[in-house]
């Protein structure tokens, strides 16, 4: 009778597997740390001031920021007195400019650009986390209505969406 030889297991194999697993986790972008500063758990967002002639932008921007924060769920949106941080800002620019023209030199497409300046303030340390950051969003639309075409309101909404997503990303990142 011949005995089959068993393959030898290295005592380093479990350690190698563990190291490889950790390397893969970190390479794939996983993290065991919070996405925000350790002492910031809640945020207050007052209505942004609208310094442009375009009506109701402050409502769109502020509501979209709050909706994004609630959906993201990294920070809890609370009243000012209960907040660890305050996100404050102003809508400082609104442009609605011709973008493309027809043969008669009439504008066919317009380009909307919205600019916001915002500051995130840590109420516990009484210092800004970041301040006076510029956020710009843009969108375009055609003057003549075409089937499934973009409207002025669509262009404004796209501009606001871009701005508020950028604000969310910088607000919840690890400072």
C-alpha positions in Angstrom: 0.0 0.0 0.0 1.3 3.3 -0.9 0.3 6.4 1.0 -0.5 9.5 -0.9 1.4 12.5 0.2 -0.7 15.4 1.4 0.2 18.8 0.0 1.9 20.9 2.6 0.2 24.0 3.7 2.3 27.0 4.4 1.9 28.6 7.8 2.1 31.9 6.0 -0.9 31.3 3.7 -3.6 32.7 6.1 -1.5 35.8 6.6 -1.0 36.2 2.9 -4.8 35.8 2.2 -5.6 38.4 4.9 -3.1 40.9 3.5 -4.4 40.4 0.0 -8.0 40.8 1.1 -7.2 44.1 2.9 -5.2 45.4 -0.1 -8.2 44.7 -2.3 -10.6 46.4 0.0 -8.5 49.6 0.2 -7.8 49.5 -3.6 -11.6 49.4 -4.3 -12.2 52.5 -2.3 -13.6 51.1 0.8 -12.9 52.9 4.0 -13.5 52.3 7.7 -13.5 56.0 8.5 -16.4 58.4 8.5 -17.0 60.6 5.4 -17.2 63.7 7.6 -15.2 65.3 10.4 -15.6 63.3 13.6 -17.3 66.0 15.6 -19.8 66.9 12.8 -22.9 64.8 12.9 -25.6 67.4 12.1 -26.1 70.4 9.9 -28.4 73.4 9.5 -29.0 75.0 6.1 -30.7 78.4 6.1 -32.2 79.7 2.9 -29.4 80.9 0.6 -29.6 84.6 -0.3 -30.5 85.3 -3.9 -28.5 88.3 -5.2 -29.7 87.8 -8.8 -32.8 89.1 -10.5 -34.0 85.6 -11.3 -36.9 84.8 -8.9 -37.1 81.8 -6.6 -33.5 80.5 -7.2 -32.9 80.6 -3.4 -35.8 78.2 -2.9 -34.6 75.7 -5.6 -31.0 75.8 -4.4 -31.8 75.5 -0.6 -34.4 72.8 -1.0 -32.2 70.8 -3.3 -29.2 71.0 -0.9 -31.4 69.8 2.0 -32.9 67.0 -0.1 -29.4 65.8 -1.1 -28.2 65.9 2.5 -31.3 63.9 3.7 -30.9 61.4 0.9 -27.1 61.0 1.5 -27.8 60.5 5.3 -24.2 61.3 6.3 -25.3 64.4 8.3 -28.6 64.9 10.0 -30.4 68.1 8.9 -31.6 69.9 12.1 -32.5 73.3 13.4 -29.8 75.9 13.8 -29.5 75.5 17.6 -29.1 71.7 17.4 -26.6 71.8 14.5 -22.8 71.0 14.7 -22.3 72.9 11.4 -24.1 75.5 9.3 -24.0 75.6 5.5 -24.7 79.2 4.4 -24.5 80.7 0.9 -25.5 83.2 -1.7 -26.6 82.9 -5.3 -24.3 85.5 -6.8 -24.7 84.9 -10.5 -27.3 84.1 -13.1 -26.7 84.3 -16.8 -29.0 83.4 -19.7 -26.9 83.9 -22.8 -27.3 83.1 -26.5 -25.2 80.0 -27.3 -26.0 79.2 -31.0 -27.5 81.1 -33.8 -29.4 80.4 -37.1 -28.5 81.8 -40.5 -30.4 85.0 -39.8 -28.3 85.4 -36.7 -31.2 84.8 -34.3 -30.4 82.9 -31.2 -31.6 79.3 -31.3 -30.0 77.9 -28.2 -29.3 79.6 -24.8 -26.9 78.7 -22.1 -27.8 79.2 -18.4 -25.1 79.6 -15.8 -25.8 79.8 -12.1 -23.1 80.7 -9.5 -23.2 80.1 -5.8 -20.8 81.1 -3.1 -21.0 79.0 0.1 -19.4 78.5 3.5 -19.5 75.6 5.9 -19.0 76.7 9.5 -18.2 74.5 12.5 -20.3 75.8 15.3 -18.3 73.8 18.0 -15.0 75.4 17.1 -16.4 78.7 15.8 -14.3 78.3 12.7 -15.1 77.7 9.0 -14.5 74.2 7.7 -14.3 75.8 4.3 -15.4 79.2 3.2 -16.4 81.3 0.2 -16.2 78.5 -2.2 -17.6 79.1 -5.7 -19.9 76.6 -7.3 -21.0 76.9 -10.9 -23.6 75.0 -12.7 -24.8 75.3 -16.3 -27.4 74.0 -18.7 -28.8 74.8 -22.1 -32.1 74.9 -23.9 -33.5 75.7 -27.4 -35.7 78.8 -28.0 -38.1 76.9 -30.3 -39.9 74.1 -28.6 -39.0 70.7 -30.1 -40.4 67.4 -29.2 -38.7 66.2 -26.0 -36.6 69.3 -26.1 -35.1 71.1 -23.1 -36.8 74.2 -21.8 -35.5 77.2 -19.8 -36.7 75.5 -16.6 -34.8 72.3 -17.5 -31.6 74.3 -18.0 -32.1 76.1 -14.7 -32.8 72.8 -12.9 -29.7 71.2 -14.5 -27.6 74.1 -13.3 -29.0 73.9 -9.7 -28.5 70.1 -9.7 -24.8 70.4 -10.6 -24.2 73.0 -8.0 -26.0 71.2 -5.2 -24.3 67.9 -6.0 -20.9 69.6 -5.8 -21.9 71.2 -2.5 -23.0 67.9 -1.1 -19.8 66.2 -2.1 -17.5 68.8 -0.5 -19.7 69.0 2.6 -19.7 65.3 3.5 -16.1 64.5 2.5 -13.6 63.8 5.2 -12.0 67.1 6.0 
